[in-house]
Amino acid sequence: MAKIRVLVVEDSPVMRRAIMVTLAKDPALEIAGTWGRLPAFDLILLRNVLIYFGPVTKRRVLKKTREHLQPDSYLLLGAAETTLHVAVAYEVRHLERSSFYQIAAAKGTATRGK
């Protein structure tokens, strides 16, 4: 049977360590990494996650997500979610009836998808 790969996303070093120690005891699980060890991505799907958190936690999640996005990459949120009034690092883009987010361009530069 293949191992279940687990990504531990926890801001508190104490909690992250406790979770990893607990998960390491189960031979069916493999800890794939943590936020700090992740590479940069071209696309992050974070659909229907932020709706469960308050503004402070949303800001932390979006800041961490921003750190792991390539320049000119994409963030997809759920239909009821937005970065408006939470994170200024993102700009909304529209494609037909869908919306997605990209890292905000520095003033005077253009980004793909406008």
N, C-alpha and C positions, 0 to 999 in steps of 0.2 A: 504494500500500500504506500502511495506517495505521501510524503510529509506535507503538512499544511504550512505554507509560508505566512508569517505574521509580520506586519509592520507596526512597530511601537511608536505611536505619536503621543508624547506626553511631555509637557514643558518642565515639570518638576524633576530634577535629577534624582531625588530620593524615590519618588513614585516610579520613574522610569526604571531604575535599578530593581525595585521590588517586583515590578511587573515582569521584567526580563528574567529574574531569578525564578519566579513562579512558573513562567512559561517554559523555561529550560528543563524543568523536571518532567515535562510530558514528552516522551520520545516521538510522538506523532507530530510535534510542532517544530518548526525551524524558524528562528528569528531572522528575518530578512534584513532588518536594519532599523534605524531610527531616523528622525528628521535630519540630524547632523551628518549622517553618512549617506544621504541620498544625493544622487547626481542632479543636474539641472534637466528639466523636461521641456518638451515642445508643447505638450498638452497635459493639463491637469483637470480631471473631472471631479468636481466637488459638489455634486448635485444633491440637494435636499439634506445638507449637513448644517449649514449656518442657521437655518430656521430654528434650531433648538437652543441657540446660545444668545446671550445678551451682547450688547455692543462691545464691551471690553474683550470678551473672548473672541468675538468675530474679528476684531482688529488684530489680535494675536495670531489667529489662524491665517488671515489674509496676508499678514506680514511674513509669516513663515512660508506660505505658499509662494509669495513674490520672490523670496530668496532662492526658490527651487525652479523658477521659470527661466528658460532661455530668453534673451531679447527677441522680440517679434514672435513670441509663442502665445498660447491661448489658455484661458481659464474658463471653464464652463460651470455655471451655477444652475440651481434649480429655478423654475419659472417664478417662484415666490421670493427669490433671493436677489440681492443687489449689493454692490459695493458703495452705493450712494450714501453719503454721510457716515461711512465707516472707514473707507480706505481711499485716499486720493491717488494712490500709486497705480490705479487702473483706469482705463477708458473703456466705455461700452462701445461695442460694434454691433451692427445689425446685419443679418443675412436672411432675407425673406421674412419669415415670421419668428425667427429665432434671434437671440442675443447672446453674445459672448464678450469676454473681457480680454484686453491686452494691457501690458505694462504701459503706463502713460509715457508718451514721447516727450523728450526735452523740448522746450519751446524752440520753434524754428526748424524742427525736423518733422518728417512725415513717417507714418508707419503703414504697413500693408493692411488692407482691409477697410480703409476709410472710404 
